[in-house]
Amino acid sequence: MKCFYHPDQALHAPPTFLLRGQPAASPEGPVRAELLTQGLAKAGLVLTAPEEVDSPRLRKRLEQIHTPRYLTFLETIYTRW
C-alpha cells in the first residue's frame, strides 16, 4: 500500500467541522496526524511525500480517478465557503 504524507498536514487543526449539519469540535490536529504516521510506521508502511500540488502530472493522474469537474470543485470550494 502506498501511504502519502506531507509535513504540512501537522498544520491542519480546524476548531470545528460539520457533524450532521451542525458545527462540532474537530478531532483533527497535529497530535492525530502524528499518531497516524506512527501507526503506519509501526505497521511497516513507508510514508512518501506527495508530488507538488500544482504539478500537471499529478492533475493528470488524479483525473484517472476523479472527474475534472470534481477536482475543480475541490480546488475552489474553500474560497466559496
PyMOL Python script that loads the backbone (N, CA, C, O; Angstrom):
from pymol import cmd

cmd.read_pdbstr("""\
ATOM      1  N   MET A   1       0.849  -1.168   0.000  1.00  0.00           N
ATOM      2  CA  MET A   1       0.000   0.000   0.000  1.00  0.00           C
ATOM      3  C   MET A   1       0.895   1.232   0.000  1.00  0.00           C
ATOM      4  O   MET A   1       1.894   1.290   0.717  1.00  0.00           O
ATOM      5  N   LYS A   2       0.524   2.211  -0.813  1.00  0.00           N
ATOM      6  CA  LYS A   2       1.251   3.473  -0.833  1.00  0.00           C
ATOM      7  C   LYS A   2       0.605   4.423   0.165  1.00  0.00           C
ATOM      8  O   LYS A   2      -0.614   4.596   0.172  1.00  0.00           O
ATOM      9  N   CYS A   3       1.421   5.030   0.998  1.00  0.00           N
ATOM     10  CA  CYS A   3       0.938   5.988   2.002  1.00  0.00           C
ATOM     11  C   CYS A   3       1.617   7.328   1.743  1.00  0.00           C
ATOM     12  O   CYS A   3       2.843   7.411   1.676  1.00  0.00           O
ATOM     13  N   PHE A   4       0.820   8.360   1.600  1.00  0.00           N
ATOM     14  CA  PHE A   4       1.348   9.689   1.322  1.00  0.00           C
ATOM     15  C   PHE A   4       1.109  10.603   2.516  1.00  0.00           C
ATOM     16  O   PHE A   4       0.041  10.602   3.127  1.00  0.00           O
ATOM     17  N   TYR A   5       2.144  11.386   2.827  1.00  0.00           N
ATOM     18  CA  TYR A   5       2.042  12.312   3.955  1.00  0.00           C
ATOM     19  C   TYR A   5       2.948  13.500   3.677  1.00  0.00           C
ATOM     20  O   TYR A   5       4.093  13.344   3.254  1.00  0.00           O
ATOM     21  N   HIS A   6       2.423  14.672   3.920  1.00  0.00           N
ATOM     22  CA  HIS A   6       3.225  15.890   3.800  1.00  0.00           C
ATOM     23  C   HIS A   6       3.296  16.525   5.182  1.00  0.00           C
ATOM     24  O   HIS A   6       2.287  16.560   5.887  1.00  0.00           O
ATOM     25  N   PRO A   7       4.452  17.026   5.587  1.00  0.00           N
ATOM     26  CA  PRO A   7       4.585  17.639   6.913  1.00  0.00           C
ATOM     27  C   PRO A   7       3.593  18.774   7.171  1.00  0.00           C
ATOM     28  O   PRO A   7       3.266  19.048   8.326  1.00  0.00           O
ATOM     29  N   ASP A   8       3.116  19.428   6.133  1.00  0.00           N
ATOM     30  CA  ASP A   8       2.119  20.487   6.317  1.00  0.00           C
ATOM     31  C   ASP A   8       0.827  19.961   6.936  1.00  0.00           C
ATOM     32  O   ASP A   8       0.039  20.735   7.479  1.00  0.00           O
ATOM     33  N   GLN A   9       0.607  18.657   6.857  1.00  0.00           N
ATOM     34  CA  GLN A   9      -0.600  18.078   7.454  1.00  0.00           C
ATOM     35  C   GLN A   9      -0.648  18.370   8.956  1.00  0.00           C
ATOM     36  O   GLN A   9      -1.728  18.486   9.536  1.00  0.00           O
ATOM     37  N   ALA A  10       0.511  18.487   9.575  1.00  0.00           N
ATOM     38  CA  ALA A  10       0.572  18.789  11.010  1.00  0.00           C
ATOM     39  C   ALA A  10       0.020  20.184  11.318  1.00  0.00           C
ATOM     40  O   ALA A  10      -0.288  20.487  12.470  1.00  0.00           O
ATOM     41  N   LEU A  11      -0.104  21.024  10.302  1.00  0.00           N
ATOM     42  CA  LEU A  11      -0.654  22.369  10.497  1.00  0.00           C
ATOM     43  C   LEU A  11      -2.182  22.374  10.459  1.00  0.00           C
ATOM     44  O   LEU A  11      -2.812  23.376  10.797  1.00  0.00           O
ATOM     45  N   HIS A  12      -2.766  21.264  10.052  1.00  0.00           N
ATOM     46  CA  HIS A  12      -4.223  21.167   9.910  1.00  0.00           C
ATOM     47  C   HIS A  12      -4.848  20.979  11.292  1.00  0.00           C
ATOM     48  O   HIS A  12      -4.781  19.898  11.876  1.00  0.00           O
ATOM     49  N   ALA A  13      -5.448  22.038  11.797  1.00  0.00           N
ATOM     50  CA  ALA A  13      -6.051  21.986  13.133  1.00  0.00           C
ATOM     51  C   ALA A  13      -7.301  22.861  13.177  1.00  0.00           C
ATOM     52  O   ALA A  13      -7.344  23.846  13.914  1.00  0.00           O
ATOM     53  N   PRO A  14      -8.318  22.507  12.392  1.00  0.00           N
ATOM     54  CA  PRO A  14      -9.528  23.326  12.402  1.00  0.00           C
ATOM     55  C   PRO A  14     -10.251  23.216  13.743  1.00  0.00           C
ATOM     56  O   PRO A  14     -10.294  22.132  14.324  1.00  0.00           O
ATOM     57  N   PRO A  15     -10.814  24.305  14.241  1.00  0.00           N
ATOM     58  CA  PRO A  15     -11.505  24.238  15.531  1.00  0.00           C
ATOM     59  C   PRO A  15     -12.820  23.465  15.459  1.00  0.00           C
ATOM     60  O   PRO A  15     -13.239  22.848  16.438  1.00  0.00           O
ATOM     61  N   THR A  16     -13.471  23.503  14.285  1.00  0.00           N
ATOM     62  CA  THR A  16     -14.768  22.829  14.152  1.00  0.00           C
ATOM     63  C   THR A  16     -14.888  22.155  12.793  1.00  0.00           C
ATOM     64  O   THR A  16     -14.106  22.418  11.879  1.00  0.00           O
ATOM     65  N   PHE A  17     -15.881  21.282  12.680  1.00  0.00           N
ATOM     66  CA  PHE A  17     -16.283  20.694  11.412  1.00  0.00           C
ATOM     67  C   PHE A  17     -17.779  20.455  11.494  1.00  0.00           C
ATOM     68  O   PHE A  17     -18.370  20.586  12.565  1.00  0.00           O
ATOM     69  N   LEU A  18     -18.397  20.108  10.374  1.00  0.00           N
ATOM     70  CA  LEU A  18     -19.839  19.875  10.380  1.00  0.00           C
ATOM     71  C   LEU A  18     -20.133  18.419  10.695  1.00  0.00           C
ATOM     72  O   LEU A  18     -19.610  17.514  10.045  1.00  0.00           O
ATOM     73  N   LEU A  19     -20.964  18.205  11.684  1.00  0.00           N
ATOM     74  CA  LEU A  19     -21.401  16.874  12.082  1.00  0.00           C
ATOM     75  C   LEU A  19     -22.923  16.872  12.045  1.00  0.00           C
ATOM     76  O   LEU A  19     -23.581  17.534  12.848  1.00  0.00           O
ATOM     77  N   ARG A  20     -23.463  16.121  11.105  1.00  0.00           N
ATOM     78  CA  ARG A  20     -24.918  16.096  10.910  1.00  0.00           C
ATOM     79  C   ARG A  20     -25.482  17.509  10.713  1.00  0.00           C
ATOM     80  O   ARG A  20     -26.561  17.843  11.204  1.00  0.00           O
ATOM     81  N   GLY A  21     -24.718  18.328   9.978  1.00  0.00           N
ATOM     82  CA  GLY A  21     -25.166  19.673   9.658  1.00  0.00           C
ATOM     83  C   GLY A  21     -24.940  20.714  10.735  1.00  0.00           C
ATOM     84  O   GLY A  21     -25.325  21.871  10.562  1.00  0.00           O
ATOM     85  N   GLN A  22     -24.325  20.329  11.846  1.00  0.00           N
ATOM     86  CA  GLN A  22     -24.092  21.261  12.953  1.00  0.00           C
ATOM     87  C   GLN A  22     -22.594  21.376  13.244  1.00  0.00           C
ATOM     88  O   GLN A  22     -21.879  20.378  13.150  1.00  0.00           O
ATOM     89  N   PRO A  23     -22.101  22.573  13.595  1.00  0.00           N
ATOM     90  CA  PRO A  23     -20.696  22.697  13.972  1.00  0.00           C
ATOM     91  C   PRO A  23     -20.393  21.852  15.218  1.00  0.00           C
ATOM     92  O   PRO A  23     -21.170  21.819  16.172  1.00  0.00           O
ATOM     93  N   ALA A  24     -19.256  21.181  15.179  1.00  0.00           N
ATOM     94  CA  ALA A  24     -18.820  20.365  16.314  1.00  0.00           C
ATOM     95  C   ALA A  24     -17.310  20.503  16.447  1.00  0.00           C
ATOM     96  O   ALA A  24     -16.627  20.848  15.483  1.00  0.00           O
ATOM     97  N   ALA A  25     -16.792  20.237  17.634  1.00  0.00           N
ATOM     98  CA  ALA A  25     -15.347  20.292  17.854  1.00  0.00           C
ATOM     99  C   ALA A  25     -14.660  19.287  16.933  1.00  0.00           C
ATOM    100  O   ALA A  25     -15.098  18.143  16.811  1.00  0.00           O
ATOM    101  N   SER A  26     -13.602  19.718  16.300  1.00  0.00           N
ATOM    102  CA  SER A  26     -12.899  18.870  15.339  1.00  0.00           C
ATOM    103  C   SER A  26     -11.886  17.958  16.034  1.00  0.00           C
ATOM    104  O   SER A  26     -11.158  18.401  16.923  1.00  0.00           O
ATOM    105  N   PRO A  27     -11.838  16.685  15.629  1.00  0.00           N
ATOM    106  CA  PRO A  27     -10.832  15.782  16.179  1.00  0.00           C
ATOM    107  C   PRO A  27      -9.483  15.929  15.468  1.00  0.00           C
ATOM    108  O   PRO A  27      -8.490  15.338  15.891  1.00  0.00           O
ATOM    109  N   GLU A  28      -9.450  16.712  14.394  1.00  0.00           N
ATOM    110  CA  GLU A  28      -8.228  16.861  13.611  1.00  0.00           C
ATOM    111  C   GLU A  28      -7.230  17.762  14.326  1.00  0.00           C
ATOM    112  O   GLU A  28      -7.606  18.745  14.965  1.00  0.00           O
ATOM    113  N   GLY A  29      -5.961  17.413  14.208  1.00  0.00           N
ATOM    114  CA  GLY A  29      -4.917  18.236  14.791  1.00  0.00           C
ATOM    115  C   GLY A  29      -3.571  17.563  14.646  1.00  0.00           C
ATOM    116  O   GLY A  29      -3.495  16.411  14.218  1.00  0.00           O
ATOM    117  N   PRO A  30      -2.508  18.265  14.998  1.00  0.00           N
ATOM    118  CA  PRO A  30      -1.165  17.712  14.869  1.00  0.00           C
ATOM    119  C   PRO A  30      -0.974  16.394  15.619  1.00  0.00           C
ATOM    120  O   PRO A  30      -0.270  15.508  15.134  1.00  0.00           O
ATOM    121  N   VAL A  31      -1.581  16.254  16.777  1.00  0.00           N
ATOM    122  CA  VAL A  31      -1.421  15.015  17.557  1.00  0.00           C
ATOM    123  C   VAL A  31      -2.007  13.835  16.796  1.00  0.00           C
ATOM    124  O   VAL A  31      -1.410  12.759  16.753  1.00  0.00           O
ATOM    125  N   ARG A  32      -3.162  14.035  16.202  1.00  0.00           N
ATOM    126  CA  ARG A  32      -3.799  12.946  15.444  1.00  0.00           C
ATOM    127  C   ARG A  32      -2.940  12.555  14.243  1.00  0.00           C
ATOM    128  O   ARG A  32      -2.773  11.369  13.961  1.00  0.00           O
ATOM    129  N   ALA A  33      -2.397  13.542  13.540  1.00  0.00           N
ATOM    130  CA  ALA A  33      -1.532  13.254  12.395  1.00  0.00           C
ATOM    131  C   ALA A  33      -0.307  12.463  12.843  1.00  0.00           C
ATOM    132  O   ALA A  33       0.109  11.522  12.167  1.00  0.00           O
ATOM    133  N   GLU A  34       0.261  12.837  13.966  1.00  0.00           N
ATOM    134  CA  GLU A  34       1.436  12.133  14.487  1.00  0.00           C
ATOM    135  C   GLU A  34       1.091  10.695  14.861  1.00  0.00           C
ATOM    136  O   GLU A  34       1.852   9.777  14.556  1.00  0.00           O
ATOM    137  N   LEU A  35      -0.040  10.493  15.515  1.00  0.00           N
ATOM    138  CA  LEU A  35      -0.460   9.135  15.877  1.00  0.00           C
ATOM    139  C   LEU A  35      -0.677   8.268  14.637  1.00  0.00           C
ATOM    140  O   LEU A  35      -0.305   7.094  14.619  1.00  0.00           O
ATOM    141  N   LEU A  36      -1.274   8.846  13.617  1.00  0.00           N
ATOM    142  CA  LEU A  36      -1.499   8.096  12.381  1.00  0.00           C
ATOM    143  C   LEU A  36      -0.187   7.725  11.702  1.00  0.00           C
ATOM    144  O   LEU A  36      -0.025   6.592  11.251  1.00  0.00           O
ATOM    145  N   THR A  37       0.746   8.661  11.625  1.00  0.00           N
ATOM    146  CA  THR A  37       2.027   8.349  10.988  1.00  0.00           C
ATOM    147  C   THR A  37       2.802   7.315  11.795  1.00  0.00           C
ATOM    148  O   THR A  37       3.463   6.454  11.215  1.00  0.00           O
ATOM    149  N   GLN A  38       2.732   7.386  13.112  1.00  0.00           N
ATOM    150  CA  GLN A  38       3.393   6.372  13.946  1.00  0.00           C
ATOM    151  C   GLN A  38       2.769   4.998  13.726  1.00  0.00           C
ATOM    152  O   GLN A  38       3.481   3.997  13.645  1.00  0.00           O
ATOM    153  N   GLY A  39       1.454   4.949  13.630  1.00  0.00           N
ATOM    154  CA  GLY A  39       0.770   3.682  13.394  1.00  0.00           C
ATOM    155  C   GLY A  39       1.135   3.075  12.051  1.00  0.00           C
ATOM    156  O   GLY A  39       1.320   1.863  11.943  1.00  0.00           O
ATOM    157  N   LEU A  40       1.237   3.908  11.034  1.00  0.00           N
ATOM    158  CA  LEU A  40       1.631   3.417   9.714  1.00  0.00           C
ATOM    159  C   LEU A  40       3.055   2.876   9.739  1.00  0.00           C
ATOM    160  O   LEU A  40       3.337   1.827   9.161  1.00  0.00           O
ATOM    161  N   ALA A  41       3.951   3.598  10.411  1.00  0.00           N
ATOM    162  CA  ALA A  41       5.336   3.141  10.511  1.00  0.00           C
ATOM    163  C   ALA A  41       5.422   1.827  11.282  1.00  0.00           C
ATOM    164  O   ALA A  41       6.166   0.923  10.900  1.00  0.00           O
ATOM    165  N   LYS A  42       4.663   1.726  12.361  1.00  0.00           N
ATOM    166  CA  LYS A  42       4.651   0.503  13.164  1.00  0.00           C
ATOM    167  C   LYS A  42       4.157  -0.691  12.338  1.00  0.00           C
ATOM    168  O   LYS A  42       4.585  -1.825  12.553  1.00  0.00           O
ATOM    169  N   ALA A  43       3.259  -0.422  11.400  1.00  0.00           N
ATOM    170  CA  ALA A  43       2.726  -1.474  10.528  1.00  0.00           C
ATOM    171  C   ALA A  43       3.690  -1.807   9.387  1.00  0.00           C
ATOM    172  O   ALA A  43       3.417  -2.684   8.567  1.00  0.00           O
ATOM    173  N   GLY A  44       4.817  -1.096   9.346  1.00  0.00           N
ATOM    174  CA  GLY A  44       5.817  -1.369   8.318  1.00  0.00           C
ATOM    175  C   GLY A  44       5.575  -0.653   7.001  1.00  0.00           C
ATOM    176  O   GLY A  44       6.199  -0.979   5.991  1.00  0.00           O
ATOM    177  N   LEU A  45       4.679   0.315   7.007  1.00  0.00           N
ATOM    178  CA  LEU A  45       4.385   1.055   5.784  1.00  0.00           C
ATOM    179  C   LEU A  45       5.283   2.280   5.680  1.00  0.00           C
ATOM    180  O   LEU A  45       5.604   2.920   6.682  1.00  0.00           O
ATOM    181  N   VAL A  46       5.679   2.590   4.466  1.00  0.00           N
ATOM    182  CA  VAL A  46       6.572   3.715   4.216  1.00  0.00           C
ATOM    183  C   VAL A  46       5.749   4.927   3.790  1.00  0.00           C
ATOM    184  O   VAL A  46       4.885   4.836   2.918  1.00  0.00           O
ATOM    185  N   LEU A  47       6.035   6.055   4.419  1.00  0.00           N
ATOM    186  CA  LEU A  47       5.361   7.304   4.058  1.00  0.00           C
ATOM    187  C   LEU A  47       6.149   7.999   2.955  1.00  0.00           C
ATOM    188  O   LEU A  47       7.371   8.128   3.034  1.00  0.00           O
ATOM    189  N   THR A  48       5.440   8.440   1.933  1.00  0.00           N
ATOM    190  CA  THR A  48       6.045   9.128   0.809  1.00  0.00           C
ATOM    191  C   THR A  48       5.438  10.517   0.710  1.00  0.00           C
ATOM    192  O   THR A  48       4.229  10.689   0.867  1.00  0.00           O
ATOM    193  N   ALA A  49       6.285  11.505   0.448  1.00  0.00           N
ATOM    194  CA  ALA A  49       5.772  12.862   0.253  1.00  0.00           C
ATOM    195  C   ALA A  49       5.089  12.928  -1.108  1.00  0.00           C
ATOM    196  O   ALA A  49       5.618  12.393  -2.082  1.00  0.00           O
ATOM    197  N   PRO A  50       3.930  13.568  -1.198  1.00  0.00           N
ATOM    198  CA  PRO A  50       3.240  13.683  -2.487  1.00  0.00           C
ATOM    199  C   PRO A  50       3.973  14.634  -3.415  1.00  0.00           C
ATOM    200  O   PRO A  50       4.810  15.429  -2.988  1.00  0.00           O
ATOM    201  N   GLU A  51       3.637  14.533  -4.698  1.00  0.00           N
ATOM    202  CA  GLU A  51       4.183  15.470  -5.676  1.00  0.00           C
ATOM    203  C   GLU A  51       3.662  16.868  -5.371  1.00  0.00           C
ATOM    204  O   GLU A  51       2.726  17.045  -4.591  1.00  0.00           O
ATOM    205  N   GLU A  52       4.278  17.838  -5.993  1.00  0.00           N
ATOM    206  CA  GLU A  52       3.802  19.208  -5.834  1.00  0.00           C
ATOM    207  C   GLU A  52       2.344  19.295  -6.263  1.00  0.00           C
ATOM    208  O   GLU A  52       1.949  18.694  -7.262  1.00  0.00           O
ATOM    209  N   VAL A  53       1.563  20.028  -5.522  1.00  0.00           N
ATOM    210  CA  VAL A  53       0.128  20.131  -5.765  1.00  0.00           C
ATOM    211  C   VAL A  53      -0.178  20.727  -7.135  1.00  0.00           C
ATOM    212  O   VAL A  53      -1.162  20.343  -7.767  1.00  0.00           O
ATOM    213  N   ASP A  54       0.638  21.649  -7.597  1.00  0.00           N
ATOM    214  CA  ASP A  54       0.378  22.315  -8.875  1.00  0.00           C
ATOM    215  C   ASP A  54       0.965  21.573 -10.070  1.00  0.00           C
ATOM    216  O   ASP A  54       0.992  22.113 -11.176  1.00  0.00           O
ATOM    217  N   SER A  55       1.430  20.361  -9.866  1.00  0.00           N
ATOM    218  CA  SER A  55       2.057  19.594 -10.930  1.00  0.00           C
ATOM    219  C   SER A  55       1.024  19.132 -11.962  1.00  0.00           C
ATOM    220  O   SER A  55       0.040  18.489 -11.597  1.00  0.00           O
ATOM    221  N   PRO A  56       1.234  19.452 -13.257  1.00  0.00           N
ATOM    222  CA  PRO A  56       0.316  18.961 -14.297  1.00  0.00           C
ATOM    223  C   PRO A  56       0.280  17.428 -14.328  1.00  0.00           C
ATOM    224  O   PRO A  56      -0.755  16.834 -14.629  1.00  0.00           O
ATOM    225  N   ARG A  57       1.405  16.800 -14.017  1.00  0.00           N
ATOM    226  CA  ARG A  57       1.458  15.332 -13.988  1.00  0.00           C
ATOM    227  C   ARG A  57       0.526  14.781 -12.910  1.00  0.00           C
ATOM    228  O   ARG A  57      -0.181  13.799 -13.135  1.00  0.00           O
ATOM    229  N   LEU A  58       0.531  15.413 -11.749  1.00  0.00           N
ATOM    230  CA  LEU A  58      -0.348  14.972 -10.667  1.00  0.00           C
ATOM    231  C   LEU A  58      -1.807  15.156 -11.067  1.00  0.00           C
ATOM    232  O   LEU A  58      -2.632  14.272 -10.836  1.00  0.00           O
ATOM    233  N   ARG A  59      -2.124  16.286 -11.658  1.00  0.00           N
ATOM    234  CA  ARG A  59      -3.506  16.542 -12.091  1.00  0.00           C
ATOM    235  C   ARG A  59      -3.959  15.457 -13.069  1.00  0.00           C
ATOM    236  O   ARG A  59      -5.076  14.950 -12.967  1.00  0.00           O
ATOM    237  N   LYS A  60      -3.093  15.108 -14.007  1.00  0.00           N
ATOM    238  CA  LYS A  60      -3.430  14.080 -14.992  1.00  0.00           C
ATOM    239  C   LYS A  60      -3.702  12.738 -14.307  1.00  0.00           C
ATOM    240  O   LYS A  60      -4.626  12.017 -14.684  1.00  0.00           O
ATOM    241  N   ARG A  61      -2.902  12.416 -13.314  1.00  0.00           N
ATOM    242  CA  ARG A  61      -3.095  11.159 -12.583  1.00  0.00           C
ATOM    243  C   ARG A  61      -4.395  11.191 -11.784  1.00  0.00           C
ATOM    244  O   ARG A  61      -5.117  10.196 -11.729  1.00  0.00           O
ATOM    245  N   LEU A  62      -4.692  12.325 -11.170  1.00  0.00           N
ATOM    246  CA  LEU A  62      -5.937  12.441 -10.409  1.00  0.00           C
ATOM    247  C   LEU A  62      -7.159  12.328 -11.316  1.00  0.00           C
ATOM    248  O   LEU A  62      -8.196  11.803 -10.909  1.00  0.00           O
ATOM    249  N   GLU A  63      -7.032  12.822 -12.542  1.00  0.00           N
ATOM    250  CA  GLU A  63      -8.150  12.745 -13.481  1.00  0.00           C
ATOM    251  C   GLU A  63      -8.416  11.313 -13.954  1.00  0.00           C
ATOM    252  O   GLU A  63      -9.445  11.050 -14.576  1.00  0.00           O
ATOM    253  N   GLN A  64      -7.512  10.402 -13.668  1.00  0.00           N
ATOM    254  CA  GLN A  64      -7.759   8.989 -13.957  1.00  0.00           C
ATOM    255  C   GLN A  64      -8.716   8.398 -12.924  1.00  0.00           C
ATOM    256  O   GLN A  64      -9.324   7.352 -13.150  1.00  0.00           O
ATOM    257  N   ILE A  65      -8.839   9.080 -11.793  1.00  0.00           N
ATOM    258  CA  ILE A  65      -9.686   8.600 -10.701  1.00  0.00           C
ATOM    259  C   ILE A  65     -10.947   9.450 -10.563  1.00  0.00           C
ATOM    260  O   ILE A  65     -12.046   8.924 -10.386  1.00  0.00           O
ATOM    261  N   HIS A  66     -10.775  10.776 -10.648  1.00  0.00           N
ATOM    262  CA  HIS A  66     -11.881  11.716 -10.436  1.00  0.00           C
ATOM    263  C   HIS A  66     -12.142  12.517 -11.707  1.00  0.00           C
ATOM    264  O   HIS A  66     -11.255  12.669 -12.547  1.00  0.00           O
ATOM    265  N   THR A  67     -13.353  13.023 -11.839  1.00  0.00           N
ATOM    266  CA  THR A  67     -13.668  13.865 -12.995  1.00  0.00           C
ATOM    267  C   THR A  67     -12.997  15.233 -12.835  1.00  0.00           C
ATOM    268  O   THR A  67     -12.791  15.693 -11.713  1.00  0.00           O
ATOM    269  N   PRO A  68     -12.656  15.882 -13.953  1.00  0.00           N
ATOM    270  CA  PRO A  68     -12.090  17.230 -13.864  1.00  0.00           C
ATOM    271  C   PRO A  68     -13.015  18.192 -13.115  1.00  0.00           C
ATOM    272  O   PRO A  68     -12.550  19.065 -12.383  1.00  0.00           O
ATOM    273  N   ARG A  69     -14.308  18.030 -13.301  1.00  0.00           N
ATOM    274  CA  ARG A  69     -15.272  18.901 -12.614  1.00  0.00           C
ATOM    275  C   ARG A  69     -15.146  18.764 -11.094  1.00  0.00           C
ATOM    276  O   ARG A  69     -15.161  19.764 -10.376  1.00  0.00           O
ATOM    277  N   TYR A  70     -15.023  17.532 -10.607  1.00  0.00           N
ATOM    278  CA  TYR A  70     -14.898  17.314  -9.162  1.00  0.00           C
ATOM    279  C   TYR A  70     -13.585  17.894  -8.637  1.00  0.00           C
ATOM    280  O   TYR A  70     -13.565  18.496  -7.564  1.00  0.00           O
ATOM    281  N   LEU A  71     -12.499  17.721  -9.373  1.00  0.00           N
ATOM    282  CA  LEU A  71     -11.214  18.269  -8.936  1.00  0.00           C
ATOM    283  C   LEU A  71     -11.262  19.793  -8.883  1.00  0.00           C
ATOM    284  O   LEU A  71     -10.720  20.397  -7.958  1.00  0.00           O
ATOM    285  N   THR A  72     -11.901  20.411  -9.856  1.00  0.00           N
ATOM    286  CA  THR A  72     -12.050  21.868  -9.841  1.00  0.00           C
ATOM    287  C   THR A  72     -12.892  22.304  -8.650  1.00  0.00           C
ATOM    288  O   THR A  72     -12.594  23.312  -8.010  1.00  0.00           O
ATOM    289  N   PHE A  73     -13.938  21.551  -8.354  1.00  0.00           N
ATOM    290  CA  PHE A  73     -14.760  21.834  -7.175  1.00  0.00           C
ATOM    291  C   PHE A  73     -13.894  21.829  -5.912  1.00  0.00           C
ATOM    292  O   PHE A  73     -13.977  22.751  -5.101  1.00  0.00           O
ATOM    293  N   LEU A  74     -13.072  20.806  -5.745  1.00  0.00           N
ATOM    294  CA  LEU A  74     -12.217  20.722  -4.555  1.00  0.00           C
ATOM    295  C   LEU A  74     -11.218  21.872  -4.494  1.00  0.00           C
ATOM    296  O   LEU A  74     -10.900  22.370  -3.414  1.00  0.00           O
ATOM    297  N   GLU A  75     -10.727  22.290  -5.655  1.00  0.00           N
ATOM    298  CA  GLU A  75      -9.751  23.381  -5.698  1.00  0.00           C
ATOM    299  C   GLU A  75     -10.364  24.734  -5.350  1.00  0.00           C
ATOM    300  O   GLU A  75      -9.661  25.627  -4.878  1.00  0.00           O
ATOM    301  N   THR A  76     -11.662  24.892  -5.579  1.00  0.00           N
ATOM    302  CA  THR A  76     -12.268  26.220  -5.450  1.00  0.00           C
ATOM    303  C   THR A  76     -13.301  26.352  -4.335  1.00  0.00           C
ATOM    304  O   THR A  76     -13.687  27.472  -4.002  1.00  0.00           O
ATOM    305  N   ILE A  77     -13.751  25.275  -3.763  1.00  0.00           N
ATOM    306  CA  ILE A  77     -14.857  25.356  -2.803  1.00  0.00           C
ATOM    307  C   ILE A  77     -14.479  26.147  -1.546  1.00  0.00           C
ATOM    308  O   ILE A  77     -15.325  26.831  -0.970  1.00  0.00           O
ATOM    309  N   TYR A  78     -13.231  26.057  -1.123  1.00  0.00           N
ATOM    310  CA  TYR A  78     -12.833  26.730   0.114  1.00  0.00           C
ATOM    311  C   TYR A  78     -13.109  28.234   0.049  1.00  0.00           C
ATOM    312  O   TYR A  78     -13.611  28.822   1.007  1.00  0.00           O
ATOM    313  N   THR A  79     -12.781  28.840  -1.073  1.00  0.00           N
ATOM    314  CA  THR A  79     -12.995  30.293  -1.181  1.00  0.00           C
ATOM    315  C   THR A  79     -14.473  30.650  -1.269  1.00  0.00           C
ATOM    316  O   THR A  79     -14.863  31.771  -0.943  1.00  0.00           O
ATOM    317  N   ARG A  80     -15.299  29.699  -1.709  1.00  0.00           N
ATOM    318  CA  ARG A  80     -16.737  29.971  -1.813  1.00  0.00           C
ATOM    319  C   ARG A  80     -17.462  29.739  -0.493  1.00  0.00           C
ATOM    320  O   ARG A  80     -18.587  30.213  -0.332  1.00  0.00           O
ATOM    321  N   TRP A  81     -16.866  29.035   0.448  1.00  0.00           N
ATOM    322  CA  TRP A  81     -17.498  28.801   1.746  1.00  0.00           C
ATOM    323  C   TRP A  81     -17.265  30.005   2.602  1.00  0.00           C
ATOM    324  O   TRP A  81     -17.708  30.042   3.750  1.00  0.00           O
TER     325      TRP A  81
END
""", "prot")
cmd.dss("prot")
cmd.show_as("cartoon", "prot")
cmd.util.cbc("prot")
cmd.orient("prot")
